[in-house]
């Protein structure tokens, strides 16, 4: 029997086993007619898979509550949640509503294992979580890019990057540092701040347009990849960039946190405490001075990243899990 799936993840059609599902695109409702269509769609489908979109997850959960649960099961994939603000009555009431609606999904699939922050702040039971390994973005492109050593440290990405600690560490490192990120307007929305005042002479800022190939080429020329991340994350940050870097054969230094702890094999990356300038500086110096350490870490990281595969592998795994879930709940 073909399962009927309502989802905002059109890429599922790339999976090897996509024919096991009838996939219908999910449209986020805003007008009355769109809400009525969602109500109808939830009744006509077996599952609703919501990818990386907390507002859509909240809307679909509300619809399921309206229908007394007599409709599609809800499965979340990569829902990214911040630590909620509770300073005002309005913020506390909003959080209470979200916690109530998050009782509706059957399963929360995440690309990290440390989900205690979600349980603490959003009341999601630990047994509702399932770990799904992420993918290497642009794997086919990466396999065509030559990895070289052009003599610089690469740091890149947009979300909750601790550029400040890296810039401070760079003052004590006699090595070029290239920071590749988007404009201030974009990175601010993702919780990052990059001050260009009083930059050390060895730090270069490259404002990037987000195009994948050129971003990967910046990584491919690096001697070392350093990805410092801010404290206070309850979701994964930096996975895409560190997996791309590993797949390109680079040694990676990254801050510990949900994206790293109990996810990356201990020999596949060098981890440092978040926002610890002294530890970051020491790790960079040690790694630059120890070629054997760089090469061994890079080799282990590359093996790990390539073992995860690309998009098709991820989406095939997701569909297999949905099939298993549907079989279990149907018993």
Rosetta blueprint (number, residue, H / E / L):
1 X L
2 X L
3 X E
4 X E
5 X E
6 X E
7 X E
8 X L
9 X L
10 X H
11 X H
12 X H
13 X H
14 X H
15 X L
16 X L
17 X L
18 X H
19 X H
20 X H
21 X E
22 X E
23 X E
24 X E
25 X E
26 X L
27 X L
28 X L
29 X L
30 X L
31 X L
32 X H
33 X H
34 X H
35 X H
36 X H
37 X H
38 X H
39 X H
40 X H
41 X H
42 X H
43 X H
44 X H
45 X L
46 X L
47 X E
48 X E
49 X E
50 X E
51 X E
52 X L
53 X L
54 X H
55 X H
56 X H
57 X H
58 X H
59 X H
60 X H
61 X H
62 X H
63 X H
64 X H
65 X H
66 X H
67 X L
68 X L
69 X L
70 X L
71 X L
72 X L
73 X E
74 X E
75 X E
76 X E
77 X E
78 X L
79 X L
80 X L
81 X L
82 X L
83 X L
84 X L
85 X L
86 X L
87 X L
88 X L
89 X H
90 X H
91 X H
92 X H
93 X H
94 X H
95 X H
96 X H
97 X H
98 X H
99 X H
100 X H
101 X H
102 X L
103 X L
104 X L
105 X L
106 X L
107 X E
108 X E
109 X E
110 X E
111 X L
112 X L
113 X L
114 X L
115 X L
116 X H
117 X H
118 X H
119 X H
120 X H
121 X H
122 X H
123 X L
124 X L
125 X L
126 X H
127 X H
128 X H
129 X E
130 X E
131 X E
132 X L
133 X L
134 X L
135 X L
136 X L
137 X L
138 X L
139 X H
140 X H
141 X H
142 X H
143 X L
144 X L
145 X L
146 X L
147 X L
148 X L
149 X L
150 X L
151 X L
152 X L
153 X E
154 X E
155 X E
156 X E
157 X L
158 X L
159 X L
160 X L
161 X E
162 X L
163 X H
164 X H
165 X H
166 X H
167 X H
168 X H
169 X H
170 X H
171 X L
172 X L
173 X L
174 X L
175 X L
176 X L
177 X E
178 X E
179 X E
180 X E
181 X E
182 X L
183 X L
184 X H
185 X H
186 X H
187 X H
188 X H
189 X H
190 X L
191 X L
192 X L
193 X L
194 X L
195 X L
196 X L
197 X L
198 X L
199 X L
200 X L
201 X L
202 X L
203 X E
204 X E
205 X E
206 X E
207 X E
208 X L
209 X L
210 X L
211 X L
212 X H
213 X H
214 X H
215 X H
216 X H
217 X H
218 X H
219 X H
220 X H
221 X L
222 X L
223 X L
224 X E
225 X E
226 X E
227 X E
228 X L
229 X E
230 X L
231 X L
232 X L
233 X L
234 X L
235 X L
236 X L
237 X L
238 X L
239 X H
240 X H
241 X H
242 X H
243 X H
244 X H
245 X H
246 X H
247 X H
248 X L
249 X L
250 X L
251 X L
252 X E
253 X E
254 X E
255 X E
256 X L
257 X L
258 X L
259 X L
260 X L
261 X L
262 X L
263 X L
264 X L
265 X L
266 X L
267 X L
268 X L
269 X L
270 X E
271 X E
272 X E
273 X L
274 X L
275 X L
276 X L
277 X H
278 X H
279 X H
280 X H
281 X H
282 X H
283 X H
284 X H
285 X H
286 X H
287 X H
288 X H
289 X H
290 X L
291 X H
292 X H
293 X H
294 X H
295 X H
296 X H
297 X H
298 X H
299 X H
300 X H
301 X H
302 X H
303 X H
304 X H
305 X H
306 X H
307 X H
308 X H
309 X L
310 X L
311 X H
312 X H
313 X H
314 X H
315 X H
316 X H
317 X H
318 X H
319 X H
320 X H
321 X H
322 X H
323 X H
324 X H
325 X H
326 X H
327 X H
328 X H
329 X H
330 X H
331 X L
